[in-house]
Amino acid sequence: EKEMAIRLSWPPDTNDVEKLRLDCENAINSSLGSPVVGKLQLTRLDFGATPPSIIINEIGKLKQNNISLKLDINFKSQACLAVKLMIETNLLLDPTYKQFTSEEQNYFLEELGLNLLKESLHLPIEVEIKNLHLEGTLSLDMTPEIGINLSWNCSPLKSIEITTCFKHSPLLENLIVILLRKAFEMLFTVHLPIIVKSQASQVKALFAKLANEQNE
């Protein structure tokens, strides 16, 4: 049996990318949930040259206005994202972060003029995210009554590489990687279906075309 694939126009249109960048930025910020990391800016969103593989695994009701599909998605991408974030913490109020080594404390004191036990830390940091791998089965249901409903069978984030330009504190670097990994897990598992749903008119047009092709 021949596989049915959905072919996307790739890379996405510039206007769509800008809206997606803002939606993803808001979603990541809502998922960080840390008093240590201030507001994050998603400064670059490059999807790479290779589109995701989207195979139709199962077709349910497929009419002009009622669609039910299971899609096998595999996105191994050279996509690259860049973010800026602000580390903000007062170590007098948060003893957990007194775990800085003496070498780290010396760097902050000598290079930045900060005594971490007496002053709050306000430190801008740039982060690069690349080598993104998403894979899983996405269920899509679309009816006039409920609109579009999307859900993954499991977390689609298989791997992601997060590196910071700040190499002077392993504690901070590890903290940032852990927080961002969790935020991106939430982005792709929870927020991405909501973001896609906000593009309802474009999604409906794509699958209306698919329905017409199947009914011919």
LINHU-V798519 format. One record per residue. N is the residue number from 1. RES is the residue in one small letter. PSI is psi in degrees with one decimal (NA if undefined). OMEGA is omega as a letter, one per 40 degrees, with the letter a starting at -180 (NA if undefined). Layout:
n=N res=RES psi=PSI omega=OMEGA
n=N res=RES psi=PSI omega=OMEGA
This chain:
n=1 res=e psi=131.4 omega=a
n=2 res=k psi=134.5 omega=i
n=3 res=e psi=142.5 omega=i
n=4 res=m psi=118.6 omega=a
n=5 res=a psi=150.1 omega=i
n=6 res=i psi=124.2 omega=a
n=7 res=r psi=125.2 omega=a
n=8 res=l psi=149.0 omega=i
n=9 res=s psi=123.4 omega=a
n=10 res=w psi=137.0 omega=e
n=11 res=p psi=164.7 omega=a
n=12 res=p psi=159.0 omega=i
n=13 res=d psi=145.3 omega=a
n=14 res=t psi=-42.6 omega=a
n=15 res=n psi=-39.3 omega=i
n=16 res=d psi=-38.4 omega=a
n=17 res=v psi=-41.9 omega=a
n=18 res=e psi=-42.6 omega=i
n=19 res=k psi=-41.0 omega=i
n=20 res=l psi=-38.0 omega=i
n=21 res=r psi=-46.2 omega=a
n=22 res=l psi=-41.3 omega=i
n=23 res=d psi=-42.9 omega=i
n=24 res=c psi=-40.3 omega=i
n=25 res=e psi=-46.2 omega=i
n=26 res=n psi=-39.9 omega=a
n=27 res=a psi=-42.4 omega=i
n=28 res=i psi=-44.2 omega=i
n=29 res=n psi=-36.8 omega=a
n=30 res=s psi=-18.0 omega=a
n=31 res=s psi=-12.3 omega=a
n=32 res=l psi=-48.0 omega=i
n=33 res=g psi=39.0 omega=i
n=34 res=s psi=131.8 omega=i
n=35 res=p psi=-9.3 omega=a
n=36 res=v psi=-32.3 omega=a
n=37 res=v psi=121.6 omega=i
n=38 res=g psi=-166.2 omega=a
n=39 res=k psi=135.3 omega=a
n=40 res=l psi=143.2 omega=i
n=41 res=q psi=126.6 omega=i
n=42 res=l psi=100.5 omega=a
n=43 res=t psi=-19.1 omega=i
n=44 res=r psi=136.7 omega=i
n=45 res=l psi=98.4 omega=a
n=46 res=d psi=117.8 omega=a
n=47 res=f psi=-7.9 omega=a
n=48 res=g psi=175.1 omega=a
n=49 res=a psi=-16.1 omega=a
n=50 res=t psi=119.5 omega=i
n=51 res=p psi=161.7 omega=i
n=52 res=p psi=148.7 omega=i
n=53 res=s psi=124.0 omega=a
n=54 res=i psi=109.2 omega=a
n=55 res=i psi=132.1 omega=i
n=56 res=i psi=111.3 omega=a
n=57 res=n psi=-37.9 omega=a
n=58 res=e psi=139.0 omega=i
n=59 res=i psi=124.2 omega=i
n=60 res=g psi=-126.6 omega=i
n=61 res=k psi=127.6 omega=a
n=62 res=l psi=89.0 omega=i
n=63 res=k psi=-176.8 omega=a
n=64 res=q psi=-40.1 omega=a
n=65 res=n psi=0.8 omega=a
n=66 res=n psi=116.7 omega=a
n=67 res=i psi=135.7 omega=i
n=68 res=s psi=117.1 omega=a
n=69 res=l psi=152.1 omega=i
n=70 res=k psi=124.8 omega=a
n=71 res=l psi=126.3 omega=i
n=72 res=d psi=117.0 omega=a
n=73 res=i psi=132.9 omega=i
n=74 res=n psi=116.6 omega=a
n=75 res=f psi=92.4 omega=i
n=76 res=k psi=109.6 omega=a
n=77 res=s psi=151.5 omega=i
n=78 res=q psi=18.6 omega=i
n=79 res=a psi=145.9 omega=a
n=80 res=c psi=129.5 omega=i
n=81 res=l psi=146.9 omega=i
n=82 res=a psi=137.0 omega=i
n=83 res=v psi=153.3 omega=i
n=84 res=k psi=135.5 omega=i
n=85 res=l psi=162.5 omega=a
n=86 res=m psi=121.4 omega=i
n=87 res=i psi=122.9 omega=a
n=88 res=e psi=113.6 omega=i
n=89 res=t psi=148.5 omega=i
n=90 res=n psi=108.5 omega=a
n=91 res=l psi=-18.8 omega=i
n=92 res=l psi=-30.7 omega=a
n=93 res=l psi=-15.0 omega=a
n=94 res=d psi=84.4 omega=a
n=95 res=p psi=-18.9 omega=i
n=96 res=t psi=-36.3 omega=a
n=97 res=y psi=17.1 omega=i
n=98 res=k psi=12.6 omega=a
n=99 res=q psi=3.0 omega=i
n=100 res=f psi=137.6 omega=i
n=101 res=t psi=166.7 omega=i
n=102 res=s psi=-34.3 omega=i
n=103 res=e psi=-41.7 omega=i
n=104 res=e psi=-44.2 omega=i
n=105 res=q psi=-38.6 omega=i
n=106 res=n psi=-39.0 omega=i
n=107 res=y psi=-48.3 omega=a
n=108 res=f psi=-39.0 omega=a
n=109 res=l psi=-46.7 omega=a
n=110 res=e psi=-38.7 omega=a
n=111 res=e psi=-35.8 omega=a
n=112 res=l psi=-7.6 omega=i
n=113 res=g psi=28.9 omega=a
n=114 res=l psi=127.9 omega=i
n=115 res=n psi=105.3 omega=a
n=116 res=l psi=-19.4 omega=i
n=117 res=l psi=-4.1 omega=a
n=118 res=k psi=-20.2 omega=a
n=119 res=e psi=151.5 omega=i
n=120 res=s psi=150.3 omega=a
n=121 res=l psi=125.6 omega=i
n=122 res=h psi=102.8 omega=a
n=123 res=l psi=112.0 omega=i
n=124 res=p psi=136.9 omega=a
n=125 res=i psi=137.0 omega=i
n=126 res=e psi=140.8 omega=a
n=127 res=v psi=141.1 omega=i
n=128 res=e psi=135.1 omega=i
n=129 res=i psi=126.2 omega=a
n=130 res=k psi=-177.1 omega=a
n=131 res=n psi=53.6 omega=a
n=132 res=l psi=133.8 omega=i
n=133 res=h psi=113.6 omega=i
n=134 res=l psi=134.8 omega=i
n=135 res=e psi=133.3 omega=i
n=136 res=g psi=-179.9 omega=i
n=137 res=t psi=126.1 omega=a
n=138 res=l psi=122.5 omega=i
n=139 res=s psi=131.6 omega=a
n=140 res=l psi=123.7 omega=i
n=141 res=d psi=131.9 omega=a
n=142 res=m psi=119.3 omega=i
n=143 res=t psi=157.8 omega=i
n=144 res=p psi=-28.7 omega=a
n=145 res=e psi=-46.3 omega=a
n=146 res=i psi=-6.7 omega=a
n=147 res=g psi=-136.3 omega=a
n=148 res=i psi=131.4 omega=i
n=149 res=n psi=125.3 omega=a
n=150 res=l psi=141.2 omega=i
n=151 res=s psi=143.3 omega=i
n=152 res=w psi=151.8 omega=i
n=153 res=n psi=-19.0 omega=i
n=154 res=c psi=174.9 omega=i
n=155 res=s psi=125.5 omega=a
n=156 res=p psi=-12.0 omega=a
n=157 res=l psi=105.4 omega=a
n=158 res=k psi=-37.3 omega=i
n=159 res=s psi=153.9 omega=i
n=160 res=i psi=140.9 omega=a
n=161 res=e psi=121.1 omega=a
n=162 res=i psi=120.2 omega=i
n=163 res=t psi=144.2 omega=i
n=164 res=t psi=157.7 omega=i
n=165 res=c psi=-4.1 omega=a
n=166 res=f psi=103.1 omega=a
n=167 res=k psi=11.9 omega=a
n=168 res=h psi=-6.8 omega=a
n=169 res=s psi=98.8 omega=i
n=170 res=p psi=-32.8 omega=i
n=171 res=l psi=-49.0 omega=i
n=172 res=l psi=-41.1 omega=a
n=173 res=e psi=-45.4 omega=i
n=174 res=n psi=-38.7 omega=i
n=175 res=l psi=-45.3 omega=a
n=176 res=i psi=-44.5 omega=a
n=177 res=v psi=-43.5 omega=a
n=178 res=i psi=-45.6 omega=a
n=179 res=l psi=-43.5 omega=a
n=180 res=l psi=-37.5 omega=i
n=181 res=r psi=-45.6 omega=i
n=182 res=k psi=-41.5 omega=a
n=183 res=a psi=-39.0 omega=i
n=184 res=f psi=-32.5 omega=i
n=185 res=e psi=-45.1 omega=i
n=186 res=m psi=-37.8 omega=a
n=187 res=l psi=-51.6 omega=a
n=188 res=f psi=-32.7 omega=a
n=189 res=t psi=-44.2 omega=a
n=190 res=v psi=-50.0 omega=a
n=191 res=h psi=-34.3 omega=a
n=192 res=l psi=-44.4 omega=i
n=193 res=p psi=-35.7 omega=i
n=194 res=i psi=-40.9 omega=i
n=195 res=i psi=-44.5 omega=i
n=196 res=v psi=-39.3 omega=i
n=197 res=k psi=-31.3 omega=i
n=198 res=s psi=-17.4 omega=i
n=199 res=q psi=39.3 omega=a
n=200 res=a psi=-42.8 omega=a
n=201 res=s psi=-39.6 omega=a
n=202 res=q psi=-40.0 omega=i
n=203 res=v psi=-42.7 omega=i
n=204 res=k psi=-41.0 omega=a
n=205 res=a psi=-40.9 omega=a
n=206 res=l psi=-46.1 omega=a
n=207 res=f psi=-22.0 omega=i
n=208 res=a psi=-39.1 omega=i
n=209 res=k psi=-42.6 omega=i
n=210 res=l psi=-42.6 omega=a
n=211 res=a psi=-41.7 omega=i
n=212 res=n psi=-41.8 omega=a
n=213 res=e psi=-37.0 omega=a
n=214 res=q psi=-30.9 omega=a
n=215 res=n psi=-11.9 omega=a
n=216 res=e psi=NA omega=NA
